Amino acid sequence: MERKTNMKFYAYCCRKDLADRNGGSLVLWHHLHALEELGHENGGMLNLEDSPPDDADFLMFQSEWWYALRPHKRHTNAKWICWLGHFLPHRKYGMPKIAEIEADYFHTQWQGKMFDYGQEMLEKKNKKLYYLPHAGCHKCNVEGVKIDCPETIFIGNTFPERAEEWLDYAKVSKIRSPFEDCKNYYKSAIVSPNLHGDFQKNLVCDFTQIPGYMINERIFQVILSGGFSISDDNPIVRDFFTEEEIPYAKDRATFRSMVKNFTERPEKREPFMLKAKERILKDHLYIHRWRDYLKEICD
């Protein structure tokens, strides 16, 4: 029998219209676009209660949704791809035990002890954990248009385990925006700083319980939208960008000073913006991540 090369992928999420602005849903939406760009079929988003489509080859989901999806398992022959976003059971966030997740393939955006723990747990199931960090989306993260907005902005949900006092200290405006409008805000603001929570910087907290590193999506979105970003000094960011591409602030005083300096001298942003965008387009799009991952799941 001739081997099928054009696979059809679907992604489960909380709301397939993305109206809840759930970060996990948006990431999987970007993954579908990357797969489509690489020649596969984008079946679209599914609500957690939706039955698996008959034509699905692969069904993607985030780990904390497994309990809701488990009843679907017996109704499909599709392969399940689990994005392992969390690693230990947690009543607050509904995280299942890794051993309970019946997926065929697993990937995560985490590095450090968290990745090592996940890999160890999956080896007991004769499974492999693949590293697939966040990236930019060629289709969604496009150049925005100019609109009226504050000079410095941070777009995102309020999250108790992220050090948002840095934003208040630097007088950065925190706003909520529909995802499709973010690019226009990032294009129009002078500075759109990026912050990671302690749980993303190898510090144990209630959210993760195991130390680990990850880079978030925001930094890629800002740059590809035509904006400028500075970042807190999360060590893993240096694996993706040099200080000539994304300036780093080691503490909140430096963070405030950098926000102020670039806001008063916006022309100083240009070399960083050009180099950061060039780096993303060369190395850090989801198509780059998935091109390698597909070799794991399709060979």
C-alpha positions as CSV (number, residue, x, y, z in Angstrom):
1,M,0.0,0.0,0.0
2,E,1.3,3.5,-0.9
3,R,2.3,5.5,2.1
4,K,0.2,8.6,2.7
5,T,2.3,11.8,2.8
6,N,-0.4,14.5,3.1
7,M,-1.8,14.1,6.6
8,K,-4.8,15.8,8.1
9,F,-4.3,17.5,11.5
10,Y,-6.9,18.8,14.0
11,A,-6.4,20.6,17.3
12,Y,-8.6,20.4,20.4
13,C,-9.1,23.5,22.4
14,C,-11.4,25.1,25.0
15,R,-13.2,27.3,22.4
16,K,-12.6,26.8,18.7
17,D,-13.6,30.4,18.0
18,L,-10.7,31.5,20.2
19,A,-12.9,34.1,21.9
20,D,-11.6,33.1,25.3
21,R,-8.1,34.2,24.4
22,N,-6.7,30.9,25.8
23,G,-3.0,30.9,25.3
24,G,-2.8,27.1,24.7
25,S,-5.5,27.2,22.1
26,L,-3.7,30.0,20.2
27,V,-0.5,28.1,20.2
28,L,-2.2,25.0,18.7
29,W,-3.8,27.3,16.1
30,H,-0.3,28.4,15.1
31,H,0.8,24.8,14.9
32,L,-2.0,24.0,12.5
33,H,-0.9,26.9,10.2
34,A,2.7,25.7,10.2
35,L,1.6,22.2,9.3
36,E,-0.5,23.6,6.5
37,E,2.5,25.6,5.2
38,L,4.5,22.4,5.2
39,G,2.1,20.7,2.9
40,H,-0.3,19.0,5.3
41,E,-4.1,19.6,5.7
42,N,-5.4,21.9,8.4
43,G,-8.6,20.3,9.6
44,G,-9.2,23.2,12.0
45,M,-9.9,23.6,15.7
46,L,-12.3,21.4,17.7
47,N,-14.1,22.1,21.0
48,L,-13.3,19.5,23.7
49,E,-16.7,18.0,23.5
50,D,-16.6,17.5,19.7
51,S,-16.3,13.9,18.4
52,P,-13.1,13.2,16.5
53,P,-13.6,13.7,12.7
54,D,-13.5,10.5,10.6
55,D,-10.9,11.9,8.3
56,A,-8.4,12.9,11.1
57,D,-4.9,11.4,10.9
58,F,-3.7,13.3,13.9
59,L,-5.4,15.0,16.9
60,M,-3.4,17.6,18.9
61,F,-4.2,18.7,22.4
62,Q,-2.7,20.3,25.5
63,S,-2.1,18.0,28.5
64,E,-4.5,19.5,31.0
65,W,-7.4,18.8,28.7
66,W,-6.9,15.1,28.7
67,Y,-9.6,14.2,31.2
68,A,-12.2,15.8,28.9
69,L,-10.8,14.2,25.8
70,R,-10.2,10.6,27.1
71,P,-13.8,9.4,26.2
72,H,-13.0,10.2,22.5
73,K,-10.1,7.8,22.4
74,R,-12.2,4.7,21.6
75,H,-14.0,6.5,18.7
76,T,-11.0,7.2,16.5
77,N,-8.0,5.6,14.8
78,A,-6.2,8.9,14.6
79,K,-2.9,9.4,16.4
80,W,-2.9,11.7,19.4
81,I,-0.2,14.3,19.8
82,C,0.1,15.7,23.4
83,W,1.6,19.1,24.0
84,L,2.9,18.5,27.5
85,G,2.5,22.0,29.0
86,H,2.4,20.9,32.7
87,F,4.0,18.0,34.5
88,L,2.5,17.3,37.9
89,P,-1.2,16.8,38.9
90,H,-2.6,20.0,40.3
91,R,-6.2,20.5,41.4
92,K,-6.3,24.1,40.5
93,Y,-5.3,23.6,36.9
94,G,-6.7,20.1,36.2
95,M,-3.4,18.6,35.3
96,P,-3.4,14.8,34.9
97,K,-0.6,12.5,35.7
98,I,1.7,11.9,32.7
99,A,1.2,8.2,33.1
100,E,-2.6,8.7,32.5
101,I,-2.3,10.5,29.2
102,E,-2.8,8.0,26.3
103,A,-1.1,9.8,23.5
104,D,1.1,8.5,20.7
105,Y,3.5,11.4,20.7
106,F,4.5,14.0,23.3
107,H,6.3,17.4,22.9
108,T,6.9,20.3,25.3
109,Q,8.2,23.9,25.3
110,W,10.1,23.3,28.6
111,Q,13.8,22.7,29.2
112,G,15.7,22.0,32.4
113,K,14.7,19.7,35.2
114,M,11.1,19.8,34.0
115,F,12.0,18.3,30.6
116,D,14.2,15.7,32.3
117,Y,11.3,14.7,34.6
118,G,8.9,14.5,31.7
119,Q,11.3,12.4,29.7
120,E,11.9,10.0,32.6
121,M,8.1,9.5,33.1
122,L,7.5,8.9,29.4
123,E,10.4,6.4,29.1
124,K,8.4,4.2,31.5
125,K,5.7,4.2,28.8
126,N,8.2,3.6,26.0
127,K,7.5,7.1,24.7
128,K,9.8,10.0,23.8
129,L,9.5,13.6,24.8
130,Y,10.3,16.0,22.0
131,Y,11.4,19.6,22.6
132,L,9.3,22.1,20.6
133,P,9.7,25.6,21.9
134,H,7.4,28.5,21.1
135,A,8.1,30.4,17.9
136,G,6.5,32.9,15.4
137,C,3.6,32.1,13.1
138,H,4.2,33.1,9.5
139,K,0.4,33.4,8.9
140,C,-0.8,35.1,12.1
141,N,2.1,37.2,13.2
142,V,2.2,39.7,10.3
143,E,2.9,43.4,10.1
144,G,0.3,45.5,11.8
145,V,-1.1,48.9,10.9
146,K,-0.8,52.1,12.9
147,I,-3.5,52.8,15.4
148,D,-3.9,55.1,18.4
149,C,-2.5,53.4,21.5
150,P,-0.2,54.0,24.5
151,E,3.5,54.4,23.8
152,T,4.3,51.4,26.0
153,I,2.0,48.4,26.2
154,F,1.9,44.8,27.6
155,I,-0.9,42.6,26.1
156,G,-1.9,39.6,28.1
157,N,-4.0,38.1,30.8
158,T,-3.2,39.0,34.4
159,F,-1.4,36.0,35.8
160,P,-0.6,35.7,39.6
161,E,2.7,33.9,39.0
162,R,4.2,36.5,36.7
163,A,6.1,39.5,38.2
164,E,3.9,42.2,36.8
165,E,5.1,44.8,39.3
166,W,7.9,45.4,36.8
167,L,5.3,46.7,34.4
168,D,3.8,49.0,37.0
169,Y,7.2,50.2,38.1
170,A,8.0,51.1,34.5
171,K,4.5,52.6,33.9
172,V,3.7,50.3,31.1
173,S,0.1,50.1,30.1
174,K,-1.5,46.7,30.5
175,I,-4.3,46.0,28.1
176,R,-6.5,43.2,26.8
177,S,-7.0,42.9,23.1
178,P,-8.7,40.4,20.7
179,F,-5.9,38.3,19.2
180,E,-6.5,39.6,15.7
181,D,-5.8,43.2,16.9
182,C,-2.6,42.5,18.8
183,K,-0.4,43.1,15.7
184,N,-1.7,46.6,15.3
185,Y,-1.0,47.5,18.9
186,Y,2.5,46.0,18.7
187,K,3.1,47.9,15.4
188,S,1.9,51.2,17.0
189,A,3.5,51.2,20.4
190,I,7.1,52.4,20.8
191,V,8.0,49.6,23.3
192,S,6.1,46.3,23.9
193,P,8.2,44.7,26.7
194,N,8.1,41.0,27.3
195,L,8.0,39.4,30.8
196,H,8.3,35.8,31.9
197,G,6.9,34.4,35.1
198,D,9.1,32.9,37.8
199,F,7.7,29.5,36.6
200,Q,9.3,30.1,33.2
201,K,12.7,31.1,34.7
202,N,13.7,27.9,36.5
203,L,12.1,28.9,39.8
204,V,9.7,26.6,41.6
205,C,6.2,28.0,42.2
206,D,2.6,26.8,42.7
207,F,2.0,26.6,38.9
208,T,4.9,24.3,37.9
209,Q,6.3,22.7,41.1
210,I,9.4,21.6,39.1
211,P,12.0,24.1,38.0
212,G,12.2,24.7,34.2
213,Y,12.9,27.2,31.5
214,M,10.7,28.3,28.6
215,I,10.5,31.3,26.2
216,N,7.0,32.6,25.7
217,E,5.3,33.5,22.4
218,R,4.9,37.2,22.9
219,I,8.4,38.1,22.0
220,F,8.1,36.5,18.5
221,Q,4.6,38.1,18.0
222,V,5.9,41.6,18.8
223,I,8.8,41.5,16.4
224,L,6.9,39.9,13.5
225,S,4.1,42.5,13.9
226,G,6.6,45.3,13.3
227,G,7.1,46.2,16.9
228,F,10.0,46.5,19.4
229,S,10.5,44.5,22.5
230,I,12.9,44.3,25.5
231,S,12.8,41.3,27.8
232,D,13.5,40.4,31.4
233,D,16.6,38.4,31.8
234,N,15.3,34.9,31.4
235,P,18.4,32.8,30.7
236,I,16.7,30.7,28.0
237,V,16.0,33.8,25.9
238,R,19.7,34.0,25.1
239,D,19.4,30.6,23.3
240,F,17.2,32.4,20.8
241,F,18.3,36.0,20.6
242,T,21.5,38.0,21.2
243,E,21.5,41.3,23.0
244,E,21.9,43.0,19.6
245,E,18.5,41.5,18.7
246,I,16.5,41.7,22.0
247,P,17.9,43.9,24.8
248,Y,17.7,42.3,28.3
249,A,17.0,43.9,31.7
250,K,18.5,42.2,34.7
251,D,16.3,43.9,37.3
252,R,13.3,46.1,37.4
253,A,15.3,49.4,37.7
254,T,17.1,48.6,34.5
255,F,13.9,47.5,33.0
256,R,12.3,50.9,33.8
257,S,15.3,52.8,32.5
258,M,15.3,50.9,29.2
259,V,11.6,51.4,28.7
260,K,12.1,55.1,29.3
261,N,15.2,55.5,27.1
262,F,13.8,53.7,24.1
263,T,10.5,55.6,24.4
264,E,12.3,58.9,24.4
265,R,14.7,57.9,21.6
266,P,12.6,55.6,19.3
267,E,15.1,55.7,16.5
268,K,17.5,53.6,18.7
269,R,15.1,50.7,18.3
270,E,15.7,50.2,14.5
271,P,18.9,48.0,14.6
272,F,17.4,45.7,17.2
273,M,14.1,45.3,15.3
274,L,15.7,44.5,12.0
275,K,18.1,41.9,13.5
276,A,15.5,40.3,15.6
277,K,13.1,39.9,12.7
278,E,15.8,38.5,10.5
279,R,16.7,35.9,13.2
280,I,13.0,34.8,13.6
281,L,12.5,34.4,9.9
282,K,15.6,32.4,9.6
283,D,15.4,30.2,12.7
284,H,12.3,30.7,14.8
285,L,9.1,30.1,13.0
286,Y,6.8,27.2,13.8
287,I,7.5,25.8,10.4
288,H,11.1,25.3,11.5
289,R,10.0,23.5,14.7
290,W,7.5,21.3,12.9
291,R,9.7,20.4,10.0
292,D,12.0,18.5,12.4
293,Y,9.2,17.1,14.6
294,L,7.4,15.7,11.6
295,K,10.4,13.4,11.0
296,E,9.7,11.9,14.4
297,I,5.9,11.3,13.9
298,C,5.6,10.5,10.2
299,D,8.7,8.3,9.6
